Amino acid sequence: MHQYDLYGIGAALLDTEIEVSDRDLETLGVEKGVMSLVDDTRQRQLVDDLTDHLVAASRACGGSGANTVIAASYFGLRTFYSCKVASDDNGDFYLANLDAAGVGYPRVLESADGGTTGKCLVLITPDAERSMNTFLGISERLSVAEVDSTALAASRWAYIEGYLVSSDTGRAAAIALREQAEAAGVKTALSLSDPAMVHLFRDGLGTMIGGGVDLLFCNRDEALGFTGTDSVESAALALREHCRSFAITLGAEGALLWDGGQQYRVSSPKVHAVDTNGAGDMFAGAFLYGLNRDMPFAEAGELACRAAARVVSQYGPRLRPEQHGELLNAECGMRNAEY
């Protein structure tokens, strides 16, 4: 009997979302649609330049891996998350969010040598695209020391956030976690996270994947960039060398899935997208929930598409707790209608 359904590792970031225009991005010198690593000075400069926008800003516990694990927890999985926060107000806020979501974590997370909890400034344009400016703070020093081997060995799945590739110690932690999971018979999943990570750290992601993970998550651009191909179909074939199954998200077009034997194309509900931040994270959380509950691979993908469509139709990277139950109730209703 496993103590946890899902163990995740990733950066701990306090997200601040702000609505801006494309002209704002140009004025600020922010690259649209990707995650850019910045230092504290640059992030403070951006916040100062956007002072008149802050009245509409919202703050939330975030980081890609955390969004996925928290979503899985609200769907009903037993979860655990390894990260690194500092002994500051943002760190306290972050841990309180994990507690509220029912996510377990190592109880000694505070830094002994000071530091600042990481922050991510998420700029949302009218086309719903998100442009992220991330100051990793103490998350840059996330290391093998944050891997809880006991909790990992007691889990069914391990989920690795691809953003860890940007830090030497984070990459080492991701590799160690994968190796420990494989040794303990824990299934492994990894997300490529962002086109910029693929472009800048492709070889590092390869070392994190090693001989192949059980499940690889990526979007269209990440799949093309990682495989060096020019079509989703070609990328899908090339990805099979790196994983035993995959899910390629295609935005409003749904997702392309491969369960190791059969390929599926699943559709996404038509919605009015206002904020794409967290869409891939939610997809992964819902998908992993479905697999943990023994849903057929394609059905897990369909649930994941519906969950991602719901999250992009409102502001913020996550759903409200009760919305996870609403999605599952709708899923049950759809299944009953088929019989």
MIVEXKOL-108720 format. One record per residue: x, y, z of N, C-alpha, C in turn. Coordinates in steps of 0.1 Angstrom, whole numbers, padded with zeros to 4 digits, always signed. Atoms other than C-alpha are relative to their C-alpha. Layout:
<nodes>
XYZXYZXYZ;...
</nodes>
This chain:
<nodes>
+0008-0012+0000+0000+0000+0000+0009+0013+0000;-0008-0012+0001+0015+0033-0011-0006+0011+0010;+0004-0011-0008+0014+0063+0013-0005+0012-0008;+0003-0011+0009+0013+0088-0015-0003-0005-0014;+0003+0003+0014-0001+0087-0050+0010+0008-0009;-0008-0008+0008+0021+0115-0063+0010+0008+0008;-0011-0007-0006+0055+0129-0052+0005+0010-0011;-0005-0009+0010+0066+0161-0070+0012+0008+0006;-0011-0009-0004+0097+0183-0070+0001+0011-0010;+0000-0012+0009+0101+0218-0083+0003+0013+0008;-0002-0013-0006+0107+0255-0076-0012+0004+0008;+0010-0006-0008+0087+0272-0049+0000+0015-0003;+0000-0014+0004+0076+0306-0063-0013+0006+0004;+0012-0007-0003+0051+0332-0052-0003+0007-0013;+0004-0006+0013+0033+0342-0084-0008+0013+0002;+0008-0012+0001+0020+0377-0090-0004+0002-0014;+0005-0001+0014-0002+0380-0121-0005+0015-0002;+0004-0014+0003-0007+0414-0137-0004+0001-0015;+0004-0002+0013-0027+0423-0168+0007+0012-0007;-0007-0010+0007-0007+0442-0194-0004+0000-0015;+0002+0000+0015-0008+0451-0231+0013-0004-0007;-0012+0004+0007+0016+0440-0258+0009+0012-0001;-0009-0012+0000+0029+0476-0259+0008+0001+0013;-0007+0000-0013+0037+0473-0222+0012-0010-0001;-0011+0009+0002+0058+0442-0230+0011+0005-0008;-0011-0006+0008+0077+0460-0257+0007+0011+0008;-0006-0011-0008+0083+0490-0234+0009-0005+0010;-0007+0006-0011+0095+0468-0206+0012-0009-0005;-0010+0009+0005+0117+0446-0229-0002-0014+0004;+0003+0014-0005+0099+0414-0219-0003-0008-0012;+0003+0009+0011+0099+0385-0243-0013-0007+0002;+0013+0005-0002+0064+0373-0249-0001-0015-0001;+0004+0014+0001+0051+0339-0242+0010-0011+0006;-0009+0009-0006+0081+0324-0224+0004+0003+0014;-0005-0003-0013+0097+0322-0190+0014+0005-0001;-0013-0006+0000+0127+0344-0185+0005+0001+0014;-0006-0001-0013+0150+0341-0156+0006+0014+0002;-0005-0014-0003+0158+0375-0140+0006+0000+0014;-0004-0002-0014+0176+0387-0109-0010+0009+0008;+0009-0007-0009+0160+0404-0080-0001+0015-0004;+0000-0014+0004+0170+0439-0093-0010+0002-0012;+0009-0001+0012+0153+0433-0127-0014-0002+0004;+0014+0002-0004+0122+0420-0111-0006+0012+0007;+0005-0012-0007+0119+0449-0088-0002+0012-0009;+0002-0011+0010+0124+0473-0117-0013-0002-0008;+0013+0002+0007+0095+0456-0136-0012+0003+0009;+0011-0003-0009+0073+0458-0105-0002+0015+0001;+0000-0014-0001+0082+0495-0101-0006+0007-0012;+0005-0006+0013+0074+0502-0138-0015-0003-0002;+0014+0004+0001+0040+0485-0134-0008+0004+0012;+0007-0004-0012+0030+0503-0102-0015+0003-0003;+0014-0003+0002-0002+0515-0118-0009-0012-0004;+0008+0012+0003-0012+0480-0127-0002-0009+0012;+0000+0009-0011-0007+0465-0093-0014-0001+0008;+0013+0001-0007-0042+0473-0081-0008-0012-0004;+0007+0012+0005-0054+0444-0102+0008-0013+0001;-0009+0011-0001-0026+0421-0093-0005-0011+0010;+0004+0011-0009-0032+0387-0076+0012-0008+0004;-0012+0007-0005-0007+0367-0055-0005-0015+0003;+0004+0014-0003-0007+0329-0052+0013-0009+0001;-0011+0010-0001+0016+0300-0042+0001-0007-0014;-0001+0006+0014+0030+0287-0075+0013-0007-0002;-0010+0009+0005+0058+0272-0095-0007-0011-0007;+0007+0010+0008+0049+0247-0122-0003-0013+0007;+0002+0012-0007+0055+0216-0102-0011+0000+0011;+0010-0002-0010+0035+0229-0073-0014+0001-0005;+0013-0001+0006+0006+0238-0095-0006-0013-0003;+0004+0013+0004+0005+0203-0108-0004-0009+0012;+0002+0009-0012+0008+0186-0074-0013+0005+0008;+0012-0006-0007-0018+0210-0058-0013-0004-0007;+0012+0004+0008-0043+0203-0086-0003-0015+0002;+0002+0014-0003-0038+0165-0081-0005-0002+0013;+0005+0002-0014-0044+0169-0044-0014+0004+0001;+0014-0004-0001-0076+0188-0049-0009-0010-0008;+0008+0011+0007-0088+0161-0074-0002-0012+0009;+0002+0011-0009-0083+0136-0046+0012-0009+0003;-0012+0008-0002-0047+0122-0047+0007+0004+0013;-0009-0003-0012-0024+0119-0017+0013+0004-0006;-0012-0006+0007+0005+0141-0026+0011+0005+0010;-0011-0004-0007+0039+0152-0014+0009+0009-0009;-0008-0009+0009+0061+0181-0027+0013+0004+0007;-0013-0004-0004+0098+0188-0023+0003+0013-0007;-0004-0013+0005+0109+0224-0027+0009+0007+0010;-0009-0007-0009+0129+0251-0010-0006+0015+0002;+0004-0014-0003+0116+0283+0007+0009+0006+0011;-0007-0007-0010+0132+0309+0029-0008+0003+0012;+0007-0004-0012+0123+0320+0064-0004+0015-0002;+0005-0014+0002+0104+0351+0052-0015-0001-0002;+0014+0000+0001+0068+0362+0048-0005-0008-0012;+0004+0008+0012+0065+0347+0013+0002-0015+0002;-0002+0014-0003+0079+0314+0025-0011-0005+0009;+0011+0004-0008+0053+0313+0053-0013-0001-0007;+0012+0000+0008+0026+0321+0029-0001-0012-0009;-0001+0011+0009+0038+0294+0005-0004-0013+0007;+0003+0013-0007+0038+0266+0031-0014+0000+0005;+0014+0000-0004+0004+0277+0044-0009-0004-0012;+0007+0004+0012-0009+0273+0008+0001-0015-0002;-0001+0015+0001+0005+0237+0007-0008-0007+0010;+0008+0006-0011-0011+0229+0040-0015+0001-0004;+0014-0002+0004-0044+0243+0028-0005-0010-0011;+0004+0009+0011-0043+0221-0003+0002-0015+0004;-0001+0013-0004-0035+0190+0017+0013-0007-0006;-0012+0005+0006+0000+0186+0002+0011-0002+0011;-0011+0002-0009+0027+0170+0024+0013+0006-0005;-0013-0005+0004+0062+0184+0024+0010-0002+0012;-0010+0002-0011+0095+0180+0044-0002+0012+0010;+0003-0010-0010+0089+0199+0076+0011+0010+0003;-0011-0009-0002+0123+0215+0076+0004+0006-0014;-0003-0006+0013+0123+0237+0045+0007+0014+0001;-0006-0013-0001+0136+0270+0059+0015-0001-0002;-0014-0001+0003+0170+0281+0049+0008+0004+0013;-0008-0003-0011+0197+0280+0075+0009+0012-0002;-0010-0011+0003+0218+0306+0057-0007+0012-0007;+0008-0012+0006+0191+0332+0048-0004-0003-0014;+0005+0001+0014+0179+0339+0013-0014+0005-0001;+0013-0006+0003+0147+0350-0003-0009-0011-0007;+0009+0009+0008+0117+0329-0014-0002+0005-0014;+0001-0003+0015+0114+0328-0052-0013+0007-0003;+0012-0008+0004+0090+0351-0070-0001-0001-0015;+0002+0000+0015+0075+0350-0105-0010+0010-0003;+0009-0010+0004+0060+0380-0121-0006-0004-0014;+0007+0005+0012+0034+0368-0147-0008+0011-0006;+0007-0011+0007+0023+0393-0173-0009-0006-0010;+0011+0005+0008-0010+0385-0190-0005+0010-0010;+0004-0009+0011-0018+0401-0224-0014-0004-0004;+0014+0002+0004-0053+0404-0239-0003-0013-0008;+0001+0013+0008-0047+0373-0261+0001-0012+0009;-0001+0010-0011-0044+0353-0228+0014-0006+0001;-0013+0005-0001-0007+0347-0234+0007+0004+0013;-0007-0004-0012+0015+0346-0203+0015+0001-0003;-0015-0002+0001+0051+0360-0201+0005+0001+0014;-0004+0002-0014+0069+0350-0170+0014+0006+0002;-0013-0005-0004+0098+0368-0153+0003-0005+0014;-0002+0007-0012+0112+0346-0126+0013+0003+0007;-0012-0001-0008+0136+0354-0098-0001-0013+0009;+0000+0013-0007+0144+0319-0084+0002+0002+0015;-0003-0001-0014+0157+0332-0051+0006-0013+0006;-0006+0012-0007+0165+0303-0027-0003-0013-0008;+0003+0012+0008+0149+0279-0052+0011-0004-0009;-0011+0003+0008+0180+0282-0072+0010-0010+0006;-0008+0009-0008+0197+0262-0044-0007-0012+0004;+0006+0013-0003+0172+0234-0043+0010-0011-0005;-0010+0010+0003+0193+0203-0042-0004-0014+0004;+0003+0014-0004+0195+0166-0035-0005-0001+0015;+0004+0000-0014+0191+0175+0002-0015+0001+0002;+0014-0002-0002+0155+0184-0004-0008-0012-0005;+0006+0013+0004+0147+0149-0018-0003-0008+0012;+0003+0009-0011+0128+0129+0008-0002-0014-0005;-0001+0013+0005+0138+0094+0000-0011-0009+0005;+0010+0009-0006+0113+0078+0024-0014+0003-0007;+0013-0003+0006+0083+0097+0010+0000-0004-0015;-0001+0004+0014+0095+0090-0026-0003-0015-0002;+0002+0014+0001+0097+0053-0021-0014-0005+0004;+0014+0004-0004+0062+0053-0006-0010+0006-0010;+0009-0006+0009+0047+0069-0037-0002-0009-0013;+0003+0007+0012+0031+0055-0069+0007+0007-0012;-0005-0008+0011+0043+0083-0092+0010+0011+0005;-0008-0012-0003+0071+0109-0091+0000+0009-0012;+0002-0010+0011+0067+0141-0111+0012+0011+0001;-0011-0009+0000+0097+0163-0121-0003+0012-0009;+0002-0012+0007+0094+0199-0131+0013+0003-0009;-0011-0002+0009+0116+0206-0162+0007+0013+0003;-0007-0013-0003+0124+0242-0149+0013-0003+0008;-0012+0002-0009+0149+0226-0125+0013-0001-0008;-0012+0001+0009+0173+0222-0155+0008+0012+0000;-0007-0013+0001+0182+0259-0152+0010+0002+0012;-0009-0001-0012+0200+0253-0118+0008-0013+0001;-0009+0011-0001+0230+0230-0114-0004-0010+0011;+0004+0008-0011+0218+0218-0080-0014-0006-0002;+0014+0005+0003+0182+0215-0091+0000-0011-0010;-0001+0011+0010+0192+0194-0121+0005-0012+0006;-0005+0012-0007+0212+0171-0099-0011-0006+0009;+0011+0005-0009+0182+0168-0075-0010-0007-0009;+0010+0007+0009+0159+0159-0105+0006-0013-0004;-0007+0012+0005+0184+0133-0117+0000-0011+0012;+0000+0009-0011+0187+0118-0082-0013-0005+0003;+0013+0005-0003+0150+0117-0077-0004-0010-0010;+0003+0010+0010+0145+0099-0110+0007-0013+0003;-0007+0012-0002+0172+0074-0102-0005-0008+0012;+0006+0006-0012+0158+0068-0067-0014-0006-0003;+0013+0005+0003+0123+0064-0081+0001-0013-0008;-0001+0012+0008+0134+0039-0107+0005-0012+0009;-0005+0010-0009+0153+0019-0080-0011-0006+0009;+0010+0004-0009+0122+0018-0058-0013-0004-0008;+0011+0004+0007+0098+0009-0086-0011+0010-0001;+0009-0011+0001+0081+0043-0086+0000+0005-0014;+0001-0005+0014+0068+0055-0120+0004+0015-0001;-0006-0014+0001+0084+0087-0133-0007+0008-0011;+0005-0010+0010+0069+0117-0151+0008+0012+0000;-0007-0013+0001+0086+0148-0163-0006+0009-0010;+0005-0010+0010+0075+0180-0180+0011+0008-0005;-0011-0008+0006+0097+0199-0204-0002+0015+0004;+0003-0012-0006+0080+0230-0189-0001+0013-0008;+0000-0012+0007+0088+0258-0213+0009+0000-0013;-0008+0000+0012+0101+0264-0249+0014+0006+0003;-0013-0006-0003+0129+0286-0234+0009-0010+0007;-0008+0010-0007+0141+0257-0212+0005-0010-0010;-0005+0010+0010+0143+0234-0242+0010+0007-0009;-0009-0007+0009+0161+0260-0263+0014+0002+0007;-0013-0003-0007+0187+0269-0236+0006-0012+0007;-0006+0011-0008+0191+0236-0217-0004-0014-0005;+0005+0013+0006+0182+0208-0241+0008-0012+0005;-0009+0011-0004+0212+0187-0232-0003-0004+0015;+0003+0003-0014+0204+0191-0195-0013-0007+0002;+0012+0007-0001+0169+0180-0199+0002-0015-0004;-0003+0014+0004+0183+0149-0217+0005-0008+0012;-0006+0007-0011+0203+0141-0186-0010-0003+0011;+0011+0001-0010+0172+0146-0164-0009-0012-0004;+0008+0011+0005+0153+0121-0186+0007-0013+0001;-0008+0013-0001+0181+0096-0186-0004-0010-0011;+0004+0011+0009+0172+0063-0202-0014+0000-0004;+0014-0001+0003+0136+0074-0204-0009+0000+0012;+0009-0001-0011+0108+0084-0181-0013-0008-0005;+0013+0007+0003+0074+0066-0179-0010+0009-0007;+0009-0009+0007+0055+0097-0190+0006+0014-0002;-0005-0013+0003+0066+0129-0207-0011+0009-0004;+0009-0011+0004+0046+0161-0208+0007+0011-0007;-0005-0011+0007+0052+0188-0233-0011+0007-0008;+0009-0006+0009+0035+0213-0255+0006-0001-0014;-0004+0001+0014+0038+0216-0293+0014+0006-0002;-0013-0007+0003+0067+0241-0293+0011-0007+0007;-0010+0008-0008+0086+0221-0266+0003-0013-0007;-0002+0012+0007+0081+0189-0285+0009+0002-0013;-0007-0003+0012+0094+0204-0318+0015+0004+0004;-0014-0005-0003+0124+0221-0301+0008-0011+0006;-0008+0010-0006+0134+0191-0281+0005-0011-0010;-0003+0010+0009+0133+0167-0310+0007+0005-0013;-0006-0006+0012+0146+0192-0337-0008-0004-0012;+0009+0004+0011+0116+0183-0359-0008+0012-0004;+0008-0011+0005+0092+0205-0379-0015-0003+0000;+0014+0004-0001+0059+0187-0373-0003-0008+0012;+0004+0007-0012+0040+0173-0344+0001-0015-0002;-0001+0015+0003+0038+0139-0361+0014-0005+0001;-0014+0004-0001+0076+0138-0365+0005+0000+0014;-0004-0001-0014+0081+0149-0330-0005-0011+0009;+0006+0011-0007+0058+0123-0317+0008-0013-0002;-0009+0011+0002+0079+0096-0333+0013+0001+0007;-0013-0001-0006+0111+0110-0320+0000+0000+0015;+0002+0000-0015+0098+0114-0284+0000-0014+0005;+0000+0013-0005+0094+0077-0282+0013-0006+0005;-0013+0005-0005+0131+0073-0277+0003+0005+0014;-0003-0006-0013+0129+0093-0245-0010-0003+0011;+0010+0003-0010+0098+0079-0227-0008-0012-0004;+0009+0012+0002+0074+0050-0224-0014+0004-0003;+0013-0006+0005+0044+0073-0230+0001+0015+0001;-0001-0014+0000+0037+0109-0236-0013+0007-0002;+0011-0008+0003+0012+0137-0238+0005+0013-0005;-0003-0012+0006+0017+0166-0262-0012+0009+0000;+0012-0009+0000-0007+0195-0255+0001+0009-0012;+0001-0007+0013-0019+0214-0285-0009+0012+0002;+0009-0011-0003-0038+0243-0268-0014-0003-0003;+0014+0002+0003-0073+0247-0282-0003-0012-0008;+0002+0012+0009-0067+0217-0305+0000-0013+0009;+0000+0012-0008-0065+0193-0275+0013-0005+0003;-0013+0006-0003-0037+0169-0271+0002-0013-0008;-0004+0012+0006-0018+0141-0288+0007-0009+0010;-0005+0010-0010-0012+0110-0266+0005-0012-0006;-0005+0014+0003+0008+0078-0268+0002-0007+0013;-0001+0008-0012+0004+0051-0242+0010-0011+0000;-0011+0010+0001+0034+0031-0253-0004-0010-0011;+0004+0009+0010+0014+0011-0278-0009+0006-0010;+0010-0006+0009-0014+0032-0293+0001+0016+0002;+0000-0014+0000-0016+0069-0302-0014+0005-0001;+0014-0005-0001-0047+0090-0295+0000+0015-0003;+0002-0015+0001-0059+0125-0304-0013+0003+0007;+0011-0004-0007-0082+0140-0279-0003+0015-0001;+0004-0014+0002-0101+0173-0282-0001+0008+0013;+0002-0009-0012-0105+0203-0259-0013+0007-0002;+0012-0008+0001-0137+0221-0251+0003+0014-0005;-0002-0014+0005-0141+0254-0269-0004+0010+0012;+0002-0010-0011-0137+0282-0243+0006+0013-0004;-0006-0013+0003-0129+0319-0243+0012+0001+0010;-0012+0000-0008-0093+0319-0230+0004+0015+0004;-0004-0014-0005-0083+0349-0208+0014-0001+0007;-0013+0001-0007-0051+0335-0191+0005-0014-0001;-0005+0014+0002-0030+0305-0202+0010-0004+0010;-0009+0004-0011-0008+0306-0171-0005-0012+0007;+0004+0011-0008-0009+0272-0155-0008-0011-0008;+0008+0009+0007-0027+0254-0183+0007-0014-0001;-0007+0012+0001+0000+0228-0188+0002-0007+0013;-0001+0006-0013+0004+0223-0151-0013-0007+0004;+0013+0006-0003-0033+0217-0147-0002-0013-0008;+0002+0011+0008-0033+0193-0176+0008-0012+0006;-0008+0011-0006-0005+0172-0159-0006-0005+0013;+0006+0005-0013-0022+0172-0125-0013-0008-0003;+0012+0008+0003-0055+0160-0140+0003-0013-0006;-0004+0012+0007-0038+0135-0162+0005-0011+0010;-0005+0009-0010-0019+0120-0133-0010-0005+0010;+0011+0004-0008-0050+0119-0113-0007-0012-0007;+0007+0010+0007-0067+0099-0140+0007-0013+0000;-0007+0012+0000-0039+0074-0143+0001-0007+0014;+0000+0005-0014-0037+0070-0105-0014-0007+0003;+0013+0005-0002-0074+0062-0106-0004-0011-0011;+0001+0011+0010-0069+0036-0134-0009+0004-0011;+0008-0004+0012-0087+0056-0161+0008-0005-0012;-0007+0002+0013-0079+0045-0197+0008+0012-0004;-0009-0011+0003-0051+0066-0211-0007+0012-0007;+0007-0011+0007-0073+0085-0235-0010+0007+0008;+0009-0007-0009-0099+0092-0208+0007+0009+0009;-0008-0009-0008-0073+0106-0186+0004+0013-0007;-0003-0012+0009-0063+0129-0215-0012+0009-0002;+0012-0008+0002-0098+0140-0220-0003+0008+0012;+0002-0007-0013-0102+0149-0183+0010+0011+0001;-0010-0010-0001-0069+0168-0185-0003+0012-0009;+0004-0011+0010-0081+0188-0216-0011+0008+0006;+0011-0007-0006-0113+0197-0198+0005+0009+0012;-0005-0007-0011-0094+0208-0167+0008+0012-0005;-0008-0011+0005-0069+0229-0187-0009+0011-0007;+0010-0010+0006-0098+0245-0207-0006+0008+0011;+0006-0008-0011-0114+0255-0174+0010+0010+0006;-0010-0009-0006-0082+0270-0160+0003+0012-0009;-0004-0012+0009-0075+0292-0191-0012+0009-0002;+0012-0008+0002-0111+0305-0190-0002+0010+0012;+0001-0009-0012-0104+0324-0157+0014+0004+0003;-0013-0005-0004-0075+0343-0142+0006-0009+0011;-0007+0008-0010-0049+0325-0121+0005-0013-0006;-0006+0013+0005-0028+0293-0126-0007-0012+0005;+0007+0011-0006-0051+0271-0106-0015+0002+0001;+0015-0001-0003-0088+0263-0101-0003+0001+0015;+0005+0000-0013-0107+0269-0070-0002-0014+0005;+0001+0014-0004-0108+0238-0048-0013-0007-0004;+0012+0007+0003-0145+0231-0055-0002-0003-0015;+0001+0002+0015-0140+0233-0093+0005-0014-0004;-0005+0013+0003-0120+0201-0092-0011-0011+0001;+0011+0009-0002-0150+0182-0078-0011+0001-0011;+0010-0002+0011-0173+0198-0104+0005-0007-0013;-0005+0007+0012-0150+0185-0132-0002-0015+0001;+0001+0014-0001-0150+0150-0118-0015-0004+0000;+0014+0003+0000-0188+0151-0113-0005+0000-0015;+0004+0000+0014-0192+0161-0150+0006-0012-0007;-0006+0012+0006-0168+0133-0159-0009-0012+0002;+0009+0011-0004-0190+0108-0141-0013+0000-0008;+0012-0002+0007-0221+0122-0158+0002-0004-0015;-0003+0003+0015-0205+0119-0193+0001-0015-0001;-0002+0014+0001-0195+0083-0186-0014-0007+0001;+0013+0006-0002-0230+0074-0174-0009+0002-0012;+0008-0003+0012-0245+0090-0205+0004-0009-0011;-0004+0009+0010-0225+0066-0226-0005-0014+0001;+0005+0014-0002-0241+0035-0211-0015+0000+0001;
</nodes>
